[in-house]
Amino acid sequence: MAPDRTAMNDTDGDDSLMARVAGGDAGAFERLAARHMRRAVALAQRMTGNPSDADEIAQEAFLRVWQHAARWDGARAAFTTWLYRIVVNLAIDRGRRPAWSPLEDAGELPDAAPDAVAQIAERQTADLVNRALDGLPDRQRAAVVLFHQEGLSLRQAAEILGLSETAFASLLARARGALKTALAAGRVS
C-alpha cells in the first residue's frame, strides 16, 4: 500500500499548510488554525482588552486566512506575520466601533485570601497601565503590544505594521514616552 501523500503530520510547516489551504484543503486549515489560534486570540485580547472581542477577532482572522489563502505570498512575509497583521488590523477596526461594556466591568467580590491586598494592588496597577495603553493612538498601542507583550522582534513587529525598523523604533519610542508621561501625571482615564 502506497503512503498517503496528502496526510499531514506535526512537521508540516506553515508554508506547506498554506499551499494546501489555498487549494481548499480543510484539514490543512484546521491544523494551521490549531497551531496559531491561541496566539491570535492572545494578541487580539492585548489589543482590545476584551476576551469576547478577542475570540471574535481571531475567528474572523482565520476566516480571512481561509478566504484569501491564495493571496498569501510566503516570499514577502512569514505566515505568522501575515496573520498578526490581519489580527492587528481587525483589532484596530474593532476599537473604532462604539464599545459595549463587558460583563467583567461589573466587578468582582473581594478576595478573602490572605494576599488579597497584594492582588488588588497588582490588578489596579495593571488596570492603570492598560488604560494608559488604551489612551495611545492605535499604531502606538499596536507597537507596544507587539513588541513588549507579544515579545516579537523589532523586525517582525515593524513588518506587521508595514514600517521600516527605524520608523517602528521611533513609533515605539513615542509610545513609551506617552505611556510614561500619562502614568507619571496620573492622566489615565
Backbone torsions as a table, in degrees:
resi	resn	phi	psi	omega
1	MET	NA	130.3	-179.0
2	ALA	-76.7	144.8	178.8
3	PRO	-67.7	148.0	179.5
4	ASP	-79.6	110.9	-177.1
5	ARG	-74.4	-16.4	-179.8
6	THR	-87.3	-9.3	-179.4
7	ALA	-66.5	140.4	180.0
8	MET	-103.6	151.7	175.1
9	ASN	-135.0	178.9	-175.4
10	ASP	-67.3	-14.6	-178.0
11	THR	-91.0	-2.6	176.9
12	ASP	-62.1	126.8	178.3
13	GLY	-81.4	167.2	179.3
14	ASP	-59.9	-39.0	180.0
15	ASP	-60.5	-45.1	179.8
16	SER	-64.1	-44.0	179.6
17	LEU	-64.4	-40.9	-179.9
18	MET	-65.1	-36.0	176.6
19	ALA	-62.2	-39.7	178.3
20	ARG	-69.8	-40.1	178.6
21	VAL	-62.1	-42.0	178.5
22	ALA	-59.7	-27.7	177.0
23	GLY	-87.6	4.4	177.1
24	GLY	89.5	17.3	-178.3
25	ASP	-79.9	103.1	-178.1
26	ALA	-65.8	-34.5	178.8
27	GLY	-63.6	-40.5	177.4
28	ALA	-65.3	-39.2	178.0
29	PHE	-63.1	-44.1	178.8
30	GLU	-59.7	-41.7	179.9
31	ARG	-64.2	-44.3	179.7
32	LEU	-63.8	-43.9	179.4
33	ALA	-64.3	-42.3	179.5
34	ALA	-62.3	-35.3	-178.0
35	ARG	-72.1	-35.0	-169.4
36	HIS	-118.7	-4.9	-174.5
37	MET	-61.6	-44.8	-175.8
38	ARG	-60.9	-41.9	179.0
39	ARG	-68.7	-36.5	178.1
40	ALA	-64.7	-42.3	178.8
41	VAL	-64.6	-44.0	-179.2
42	ALA	-62.2	-43.3	178.0
43	LEU	-62.6	-46.2	179.9
44	ALA	-62.5	-38.8	179.8
45	GLN	-67.2	-39.7	178.2
46	ARG	-66.3	-32.9	179.5
47	MET	-74.7	-38.7	-173.8
48	THR	-101.1	-27.0	-175.7
49	GLY	76.1	11.8	-175.4
50	ASN	-131.8	115.7	-176.9
51	PRO	-60.9	-39.2	-178.4
52	SER	-71.2	-38.0	174.8
53	ASP	-62.9	-39.9	-178.6
54	ALA	-61.3	-43.2	178.0
55	ASP	-61.6	-44.9	-179.9
56	GLU	-64.1	-41.7	-179.8
57	ILE	-63.6	-45.2	-180.0
58	ALA	-63.3	-41.4	178.0
59	GLN	-64.3	-42.2	177.8
60	GLU	-63.4	-39.6	179.0
61	ALA	-60.9	-44.7	-179.9
62	PHE	-71.3	-29.7	173.1
63	LEU	-62.1	-41.9	178.2
64	ARG	-67.4	-35.9	174.9
65	VAL	-58.8	-45.8	-179.9
66	TRP	-62.8	-47.1	-176.1
67	GLN	-69.2	-32.2	-172.7
68	HIS	-117.8	23.1	-176.9
69	ALA	-57.3	-35.5	-178.4
70	ALA	-67.7	-20.6	-180.0
71	ARG	-80.5	-21.1	-176.7
72	TRP	-67.0	135.3	180.0
73	ASP	-121.7	104.5	-178.1
74	GLY	-62.1	-19.4	178.2
75	ALA	-76.1	-24.2	-178.1
76	ARG	-90.3	-35.2	-176.4
77	ALA	-158.2	147.0	174.0
78	ALA	-65.5	154.5	-180.0
79	PHE	-56.6	-42.8	-177.7
80	THR	-64.2	-35.4	176.6
81	THR	-63.4	-45.0	179.3
82	TRP	-62.5	-46.3	179.7
83	LEU	-62.5	-46.2	-179.4
84	TYR	-62.8	-36.5	177.4
85	ARG	-63.1	-41.7	177.6
86	ILE	-62.0	-46.9	-178.6
87	VAL	-62.4	-46.2	-179.4
88	VAL	-61.3	-45.6	180.0
89	ASN	-62.8	-42.1	178.2
90	LEU	-65.3	-39.1	179.2
91	ALA	-66.2	-40.8	177.6
92	ILE	-63.7	-44.8	177.3
93	ASP	-59.4	-43.0	179.8
94	ARG	-62.6	-37.9	179.9
95	GLY	-66.9	-20.3	179.9
96	ARG	-83.5	-13.5	178.2
97	ARG	-81.1	155.4	174.2
98	PRO	-59.1	135.7	-174.1
99	ALA	-87.1	145.4	169.2
100	TRP	-96.2	150.0	176.8
101	SER	-84.3	120.2	180.0
102	PRO	-69.5	153.8	179.6
103	LEU	-57.6	-31.8	-179.6
104	GLU	-61.1	-25.1	179.8
105	ASP	-70.2	-13.2	-179.9
106	ALA	-66.8	-18.2	177.0
107	GLY	99.3	167.1	-179.1
108	GLU	-126.4	159.5	173.9
109	LEU	-70.4	144.5	179.8
110	PRO	-59.7	144.0	178.8
111	ASP	-80.4	126.5	-178.5
112	ALA	-86.9	1.4	-179.7
113	ALA	-64.8	153.4	-177.6
114	PRO	-56.5	-30.7	-177.9
115	ASP	-99.6	29.0	-178.4
116	ALA	-62.8	-37.7	-179.4
117	VAL	-62.5	-43.8	178.9
118	ALA	-64.5	-40.2	179.2
119	GLN	-64.5	-40.4	179.2
120	ILE	-65.4	-44.8	179.5
121	ALA	-61.5	-41.6	178.9
122	GLU	-64.4	-43.2	178.3
123	ARG	-63.2	-40.7	180.0
124	GLN	-65.7	-41.4	177.9
125	THR	-63.3	-45.9	178.3
126	ALA	-61.8	-38.7	178.8
127	ASP	-64.3	-43.2	177.6
128	LEU	-60.4	-44.8	179.7
129	VAL	-64.7	-43.9	179.8
130	ASN	-63.5	-39.9	177.8
131	ARG	-67.2	-38.5	176.5
132	ALA	-64.4	-40.9	177.5
133	LEU	-62.8	-41.7	178.1
134	ASP	-63.3	-26.4	-179.6
135	GLY	-79.0	-9.9	179.4
136	LEU	-76.0	153.9	170.9
137	PRO	-59.0	153.7	-173.5
138	ASP	-51.2	-48.0	-175.2
139	ARG	-70.8	-34.4	176.1
140	GLN	-66.4	-42.5	178.3
141	ARG	-62.0	-43.2	178.7
142	ALA	-61.0	-40.2	180.0
143	ALA	-62.1	-45.7	-179.8
144	VAL	-64.6	-45.3	-178.3
145	VAL	-62.9	-48.0	-177.5
146	LEU	-64.2	-44.9	-174.4
147	PHE	-80.1	-49.6	-173.2
148	HIS	-89.1	-40.1	-175.5
149	GLN	-90.8	-37.2	177.9
150	GLU	-86.2	-17.7	177.5
151	GLY	74.1	22.7	178.9
152	LEU	-75.1	155.1	176.8
153	SER	-71.4	163.8	177.7
154	LEU	-56.8	-44.1	-179.1
155	ARG	-63.0	-46.4	-179.2
156	GLN	-64.0	-45.9	-178.7
157	ALA	-64.9	-40.6	178.7
158	ALA	-62.4	-41.9	-179.6
159	GLU	-63.5	-41.0	179.8
160	ILE	-61.8	-39.6	-179.1
161	LEU	-87.7	-0.4	177.6
162	GLY	71.0	34.5	-178.2
163	LEU	-120.1	160.2	170.4
164	SER	-73.0	163.0	179.5
165	GLU	-62.7	-37.4	179.2
166	THR	-65.2	-44.0	179.5
167	ALA	-65.9	-38.9	178.6
168	PHE	-64.8	-43.1	179.6
169	ALA	-60.8	-39.1	177.9
170	SER	-66.4	-43.6	177.8
171	LEU	-60.8	-44.1	-179.8
172	LEU	-64.7	-40.2	178.9
173	ALA	-64.1	-41.6	177.5
174	ARG	-63.8	-40.4	180.0
175	ALA	-64.3	-44.9	178.6
176	ARG	-60.7	-44.1	179.2
177	GLY	-61.9	-42.9	179.3
178	ALA	-65.2	-40.1	177.6
179	LEU	-63.4	-46.4	-178.9
180	LYS	-60.7	-44.6	179.9
181	THR	-64.0	-46.0	-178.8
182	ALA	-62.5	-42.6	-178.5
183	LEU	-70.8	-39.3	-179.2
184	ALA	-68.5	-36.3	-177.6
185	ALA	-86.6	-8.1	-178.7
186	GLY	68.6	23.9	-178.9
187	ARG	-90.4	49.9	178.5
188	VAL	-103.9	120.3	-177.6
189	SER	-95.2	NA	NA
